[in-house]
């Protein structure tokens, strides 16, 4: 590593970072316990109706027409184009609901409206989706634990899984606090956050492991600071470009993927922080050292070190 490169003392603020993380996780657990997630139609059951207008129509007008007809809980979004409207009815399961909604919408416009499709999601199916989604997240964390333990070392795997759990919990806490809809697209985003955060954690863990083997005369906190400084540019560039894309999706991508983009924005933002502080801080807490990564050296082999 070049002598001119300044080493950032990340671990100097690790106690503040840990207090912040613990506080956010406790707050997230409290919000989830007392307020809960605002589950969407995918998890609660109900009816989904897609209609095609002859000309574009303001969504607010559609919402007002449905509300005036007694469908106050209807959720109205565009599906693709501004003439394609998706109506979600959390409380409706009637076989004639599609025709009833179509009649209400026809009364509020002068053009023609085509009923494209109508789908029903029963409460039992929604409950199964919630259970399977939760199991998918837990299974992903278990697989990560096993993989990192085999690829690196047990202490690294504990740090990586703790960081992933931290990211998921805070993302869920924000959704519960704000009351955003939690549907299958958001669940997919949560799983994507796990994958992204894992990638960041592995990059950091790999550099720490490499430097622990190479920089034998340095203390563990010094090695970690060096490793984090070396990977900082890569972390900022990767996260920055990803966040730019997600900001674009969140603001101009339409309502159908708005929640998906928001979940990724929160998860990746928190994941960038956790890959620096949670993983590394837990390694120090568990007293990671060169002895944990002893490698049999060939006789006469030289060990590089910093001056």
C-alpha positions in Angstrom: 0.0 0.0 0.0 1.4 3.4 -0.9 2.9 5.4 2.0 1.0 8.5 1.0 -2.4 7.0 1.6 -3.8 8.1 4.9 -5.3 5.4 7.1 -8.8 6.3 8.4 -9.4 5.4 12.0 -12.8 3.7 11.5 -12.5 1.7 14.7 -12.0 4.8 16.8 -15.8 5.5 16.5 -16.9 1.9 16.7 -18.5 2.2 20.2 -20.6 5.1 19.0 -21.6 3.2 15.9 -22.5 0.1 17.9 -24.7 2.2 20.3 -26.4 3.7 17.3 -27.0 0.3 15.7 -28.3 -1.3 18.9 -30.6 1.7 19.4 -32.0 1.5 15.8 -32.5 -2.2 16.1 -34.4 -1.9 19.5 -36.5 0.9 18.0 -37.3 -1.3 14.9 -38.3 -4.2 17.1 -40.6 -2.0 19.1 -42.3 -0.5 16.0 -42.7 -4.0 14.5 -44.1 -5.3 17.8 -46.6 -2.5 18.5 -47.5 -1.2 15.1 -46.6 -4.0 12.7 -46.1 -4.0 8.9 -48.8 -2.7 6.6 -49.2 -5.9 4.6 -50.4 -5.5 1.0 -52.9 -7.5 -0.9 -50.4 -10.3 -1.6 -50.3 -11.2 2.1 -53.8 -10.2 3.4 -56.0 -11.5 0.6 -58.5 -9.6 -1.6 -59.2 -8.8 -5.2 -57.0 -7.3 -7.9 -58.7 -5.7 -11.0 -56.9 -4.4 -14.0 -58.8 -2.0 -16.4 -57.7 -0.2 -19.6 -59.0 3.3 -20.3 -59.4 4.7 -23.7 -57.5 7.8 -22.7 -55.2 8.6 -19.7 -57.1 9.4 -16.5 -56.0 11.0 -13.2 -55.6 8.4 -10.5 -57.0 10.8 -7.9 -60.2 10.9 -9.9 -60.5 7.1 -10.0 -59.9 7.0 -6.2 -62.6 9.6 -5.6 -65.1 7.7 -7.8 -64.5 4.4 -6.0 -64.6 6.1 -2.5 -67.9 7.7 -3.4 -69.3 4.3 -4.3 -68.3 2.8 -1.0 -64.9 1.4 -1.9 -62.8 3.6 0.5 -60.1 1.0 1.0 -59.4 0.6 -2.8 -55.7 1.1 -3.8 -55.3 2.6 -7.3 -52.0 2.6 -9.3 -50.9 2.7 -12.9 -49.7 -0.6 -14.3 -47.3 0.2 -17.1 -48.9 3.0 -19.1 -51.1 5.9 -17.9 -54.2 4.3 -19.4 -53.6 0.9 -17.6 -55.0 1.1 -14.1 -54.7 -1.5 -11.4 -57.3 -1.5 -8.6 -56.6 -3.5 -5.4 -59.5 -4.2 -3.1 -58.2 -5.6 0.2 -61.7 -6.2 1.6 -63.5 -7.6 -1.6 -63.9 -11.2 -2.6 -67.3 -11.1 -4.4 -67.5 -12.9 -7.8 -69.4 -9.8 -9.2 -66.9 -7.3 -7.8 -65.2 -6.8 -11.1 -68.4 -5.8 -12.9 -69.4 -3.6 -10.0 -66.1 -1.7 -10.1 -66.2 -1.4 -13.9 -69.7 0.1 -13.7 -68.4 2.7 -11.1 -65.5 3.6 -13.3 -67.6 3.8 -16.5 -69.9 6.2 -14.7 -67.0 8.5 -14.0 -65.6 8.8 -17.5 -66.9 9.5 -21.0 -64.6 7.0 -22.8 -64.6 3.2 -23.0 -63.0 1.0 -20.3 -61.9 -2.6 -20.8 -61.8 -5.1 -18.0 -58.5 -6.8 -18.6 -58.3 -9.2 -15.7 -59.5 -9.9 -12.2 -57.7 -12.0 -9.7 -58.6 -13.2 -6.2 -56.1 -13.9 -3.3 -57.6 -15.7 -0.4 -56.6 -15.0 3.2 -55.2 -18.5 3.6 -52.9 -18.0 0.6 -51.8 -14.6 2.0 -50.9 -16.2 5.4 -48.9 -18.9 3.6 -47.0 -16.3 1.7 -46.1 -14.5 4.9 -44.8 -17.7 6.5 -42.9 -18.7 3.4 -41.4 -15.2 3.0 -40.2 -15.2 6.6 -38.7 -18.7 6.1 -37.0 -17.5 2.9 -35.3 -14.7 4.8 -34.2 -17.0 7.7 -33.0 -19.6 5.3 -30.9 -17.0 3.4 -29.3 -15.9 6.7 -28.5 -19.5 7.7 -26.9 -20.3 4.3 -24.8 -17.1 4.6 -23.7 -18.2 8.1 -22.6 -21.6 6.8 -20.9 -20.2 3.6 -18.9 -17.5 5.4 -17.8 -19.9 8.1 -16.5 -22.4 5.5 -15.1 -19.7 3.3 -13.4 -17.6 6.0 -13.7 -18.4 9.7 -16.5 -18.7 12.3 -15.9 -15.2 13.7 -16.3 -13.7 10.2 -19.6 -15.6 9.7 -21.0 -14.3 12.9 -20.1 -10.7 11.9 -21.6 -11.1 8.4 -24.9 -12.6 9.6 -25.2 -10.0 12.3 -24.7 -7.3 9.7 -27.4 -8.8 7.4 -29.8 -9.2 10.3 -29.1 -5.5 11.2 -29.9 -4.4 7.7 -33.1 -6.4 7.3 -34.4 -5.4 10.7 -33.9 -1.7 10.2 -35.4 -1.8 6.7 -38.5 -3.5 8.1 -38.6 -1.0 11.0 -38.7 1.9 8.6 -41.5 0.3 6.6 -43.5 -0.3 9.8 -42.9 3.2 11.1 -43.9 5.0 7.9 -46.7 2.6 7.1 -45.6 1.8 3.5 -47.3 -1.2 1.9 -45.3 -4.4 2.4 -46.0 -6.8 -0.5 -44.1 -9.4 -2.5 -42.0 -6.8 -4.4 -40.7 -5.5 -1.0 -40.0 -9.0 0.2 -38.0 -9.5 -3.0 -36.1 -6.3 -2.2 -35.3 -7.6 1.3 -33.8 -10.7 -0.2 -31.8 -8.5 -2.7 -30.6 -6.4 0.2 -29.2 -9.6 1.9 -27.3 -10.5 -1.3 -25.9 -7.0 -1.7 -24.9 -6.6 1.9 -23.3 -10.0 1.9 -21.2 -9.0 -1.2 -20.0 -5.9 0.6 -19.3 -7.9 3.8 -17.3 -10.5 2.0 -15.1 -7.9 0.2 -14.3 -6.3 3.6 -13.8 -9.7 5.3 -11.5 -10.9 2.5 -9.3 -7.9 2.8 -9.2 -8.1 6.6 -8.2 -11.8 6.4 -5.5 -11.1 3.9 -4.0 -8.3 5.9 -4.2 -10.2 9.2 -2.0 -12.9 7.5 0.3 -10.3 6.0 0.7 -7.6 8.6 1.8 -9.7 11.5 3.4 -6.8 13.5 0.2 -4.8 13.6 -2.6 -4.9 16.2 -6.0 -6.1 15.0 -7.6 -2.7 15.1 -4.8 -1.3 13.0 -5.2 -4.1 10.5 -8.9 -3.5 10.3 -8.5 0.3 9.8 -6.0 -0.4 7.0 -8.3 -2.9 5.4 -11.4 -0.7 5.5 -9.4 2.2 4.1 -8.2 0.1 1.2 -11.8 -1.0 0.4 -13.4 2.3 1.0 -13.1 3.6 -2.6 -14.7 0.4 -4.0 -17.5 0.5 -1.4 -18.4 4.2 -2.1 -18.3 3.8 -5.9 -20.4 0.6 -5.9 -22.9 1.9 -3.4 -23.1 5.3 -5.0 -23.8 4.1 -8.5 -26.4 1.7 -7.2 -28.2 4.3 -5.1 -28.3 6.7 -8.1 -30.2 4.0 -10.1 -32.5 3.3 -7.2 -33.3 7.0 -6.7 -34.3 7.2 -10.4 -36.5 4.1 -10.0 -38.1 5.5 -6.8 -39.0 8.9 -8.3 -39.8 8.2 -11.9 -40.2 4.4 -12.1 -43.9 4.5 -11.3 -46.0 3.3 -8.3 -45.7 -0.4 -9.1 -42.0 -0.5 -8.2 -41.9 2.5 -5.8 -41.9 0.3 -2.6 -39.4 -2.0 -4.2 -37.0 0.8 -4.9 -37.5 2.4 -1.4 -36.7 -0.9 0.3 -33.5 -1.3 -1.7 -32.6 2.4 -1.0 -32.9 1.9 2.8 -31.3 -1.6 2.8 -28.3 -0.7 0.7 -27.7 2.6 2.5 -27.7 0.8 5.9 -25.8 -2.2 4.4 -22.9 0.1 3.3 -22.7 1.3 6.8 -22.9 -2.2 8.4 -20.3 -3.7 6.1 -17.8 -1.1 7.5 -18.8 -1.0 11.2 -20.9 -4.0 12.2 -18.7 -6.7 10.7 -15.4 -5.1 11.7 -16.6 -4.0 15.2 -17.8 -7.5 16.0 -14.5 -9.0 14.8 -12.7 -6.8 17.4 -15.3 -7.6 20.0 -14.6 -11.3 19.4 -10.8 -10.6 19.7 -9.9 -11.6 16.1 -6.2 -12.0 15.7 -3.5 -13.5 13.5 -3.7 -16.7 15.5 -7.2 -17.3 14.2 -5.9 -17.4 10.6 -2.6 -19.3 11.1 -1.3 -20.6 7.8 1.6 -23.0 7.5 4.3 -21.0 5.8 7.0 -22.6 3.6 10.5 -22.5 5.0 12.2 -19.3 3.9 9.0 -17.6 2.9 8.9 -13.8 3.5 6.0 -12.0 5.1 5.3 -8.6 3.7 4.6 -5.8 6.1 4.1 -2.1 6.1 7.1 0.0 6.9 
